[in-house]
Amino acid sequence: MQTYTRQDVANHASPSDGWIVIDAEVYDISKFYDLHPGGANVLAQYLGGKEDATEAFFGLHRSKVLKKYKRLKIGSIKGEKPEYVLPEIGELSKVPFAEPAWLTKGYKSPYFDESHYRLQKEVRRFFDEHVADEAQANELTHKRPTESLVRLMGQDGINLNAMRMGPGKHLYGRKLPGGVKPEQFTYFHELVVVQELCRIGAPGYMAGLQSGMVIGCPPLLNDAFTSDELRKEVVPDILDGKKFIALAISEAFVGSDVRGMRTVAEKQSDGSYIVTGQKKWITGGNFADWFMTGVRTSKDGLTMMLIPRTDDVDTKIIKSSYSSAAGTALVTFDKVRVPAKYVMGKENEGLKVILANFIHERWVICARMARYSRFIYEECIKWASLRKAFGKPLTEQPVIRAKLAAMYSKVEAGQAWLEQITYQMCNMTYKEHSEHLAGPVAALKWFLSRSATEIADDAVQIFGGRGITVGGMGVFIEQFQRTFKFDAVLGGSEEVLLDLQARQALKKMPKAAL
């Protein structure tokens, strides 16, 4: 591309023949001048390079805007190089501590090996290229993730749907990215996938992008709860992205107290069941083909069963702080007949099925919170370095530096704790998870959701009005501050989980003398 001197640019200083300079690159905005969304007059002082537009541009626009109008670029300034680091598709961030330590140059980790680095690179590129733009668009339009994208995620060689279900036999025979072998896949590989997904922001859309599968499909993968025949009937289509599943537990009167369910399943003479009742706040429920559902089968007995969508199943969107891209729904079962083969485990032993999945569900929430909070930290330190107040960058203000340091401390502590628990999960049986990790995972979830509360508050203060404005410079801050409380409620409320940790510890408490 051609190079120009600053004087060359000065010769093009009128609206009909106007050039501007942004970060040592020359743009011909003659045909764009009157079309500028912020008004033509804003550009006048920068025509012909009267003022370099770099600082003003990056103070008002995200870098993707520069890429959007790259067709206007005609060259660069001779002898000058761009100073601003722009995010590149699939690449690691160069912002200090924007990546977890294991991905940071110069740092070492006892948990991650070469397979994790290869997987991370391929997964990040996939999400950047195929998911990020749709995520931000659908977050605003409230449209569900496109079925074509979910099917792409299920294709062999990609298999992102299957990898989000953790290690197990469901991966055997599938080709995974980064040359990872199904038999070597661990919770650390799953952690890579979950945390890379969080970088796209758009929390409502993210919830709609197979979160229902992550929490609804595990009973179908557990030999203790299902048959090979049922697994073969249902699971492949879900992992391939052809069918959708949702977990249907909570009700209008039932949240963390799952024993209080009112949805009823009455057994029939042929062994089938008739299910009647409602489930509320069901993630992905509005477009689910299957519902992993908790029902009451006796006065004191709960049963888990897989209910297919039929004409007797009605779903309606529930509007919330999440975008409706999440498909959060009110699900009504109006005398739905469910064959006996769809019972998970044994009748009246559904609580075992529900509890068996809680640790993994909460661990996934922790993985998401830890990475999303770090992403917000990155946004804040970049903005504080760009934004000027009283003639100086925000980072010159001690109060802003204190907020950034506090954010970093919470994020780094949460990630370290998360990785330590992940290591234990990799080296314990599923039964040992329940015995040893229920309390620690519950406490970690509390810590991360409390940290997110403080991070959201500081992030809005750093971004100001942009932090509560849809779109623009503070797009991710607005999304985060509007939705971070979901993780304080989903998978068990903060208060219930913190008490769980204490109760689990006290069960093992010896008569210890001071």
HELIX and SHEET records of a PDB file:
HELIX    1   1 ARG A    6  ALA A   10  1                                   5    
HELIX    2   2 TYR A   33  LEU A   35  5                                   3    
HELIX    3   3 ASN A   41  ALA A   44  1                                   4    
HELIX    4   4 LEU A   47  GLY A   49  5                                   3    
HELIX    5   5 THR A   54  LEU A   60  1                                   7    
HELIX    6   6 SER A   63  LYS A   68  1                                   6    
HELIX    7   7 LYS A   70  LEU A   72  5                                   3    
HELIX    8   8 ALA A  101  LEU A  103  5                                   3    
HELIX    9   9 GLU A  114  PHE A  126  1                                  13    
HELIX   10  10 PHE A  127  VAL A  131  3                                   5    
HELIX   11  11 ALA A  132  THR A  141  1                                  10    
HELIX   12  12 GLU A  147  MET A  153  1                                   7    
HELIX   13  13 LEU A  160  MET A  163  1                                   4    
HELIX   14  14 LYS A  169  LEU A  171  5                                   3    
HELIX   15  15 PRO A  177  GLY A  179  5                                   3    
HELIX   16  16 PRO A  182  GLN A  184  5                                   3    
HELIX   17  17 TYR A  187  CYS A  198  1                                  12    
HELIX   18  18 PRO A  203  GLY A  208  1                                   6    
HELIX   19  19 SER A  211  GLY A  216  1                                   6    
HELIX   20  20 PRO A  218  LEU A  221  1                                   4    
HELIX   21  21 ASP A  228  LEU A  239  1                                  12    
HELIX   22  22 VAL A  258  GLY A  260  5                                   3    
HELIX   23  23 GLY A  285  PHE A  287  5                                   3    
HELIX   24  24 SER A  324  ALA A  326  5                                   3    
HELIX   25  25 ALA A  340  TYR A  342  5                                   3    
HELIX   26  26 GLY A  350  LEU A  386  1                                  37    
HELIX   27  27 LEU A  394  GLU A  396  5                                   3    
HELIX   28  28 PRO A  398  CYS A  426  1                                  29    
HELIX   29  29 TYR A  430  GLU A  432  1                                   3    
HELIX   30  30 HIS A  433  LEU A  437  3                                   5    
HELIX   31  31 ALA A  438  PHE A  463  1                                  26    
HELIX   32  32 GLY A  464  ILE A  468  5                                   5    
HELIX   33  33 GLY A  472  GLY A  474  5                                   3    
HELIX   34  34 VAL A  475  THR A  483  1                                   9    
HELIX   35  35 PHE A  486  VAL A  489  1                                   4    
HELIX   36  36 GLU A  494  LYS A  507  1                                  14    
SHEET    1   A 5 GLN A   2  TYR A   4  0                                        
SHEET    2   A 5 LYS A  73  ILE A  77  1                                        
SHEET    3   A 5 GLU A  25  ASP A  28 -1                                        
SHEET    4   A 5 ASP A  17  ILE A  22 -1                                        
SHEET    5   A 5 ALA A  13  SER A  14 -1                                        
SHEET    1   B 4 ILE A 245  ALA A 248  0                                        
SHEET    2   B 4 TRP A 290  ARG A 296  1                                        
SHEET    3   B 4 LEU A 302  PRO A 308 -1                                        
SHEET    4   B 4 VAL A 343  MET A 344 -1                                        
SHEET    1   C 4 VAL A 264  LYS A 267  0                                        
SHEET    2   C 4 TYR A 273  ILE A 282 -1                                        
SHEET    3   C 4 ALA A 329  VAL A 338 -1                                        
SHEET    4   C 4 VAL A 313  ILE A 317 -1                                        
SHEET    1   D 2 LYS A 388  ALA A 389  0                                        
SHEET    2   D 2 LYS A 392  PRO A 393 -1                                        
END                                                                             
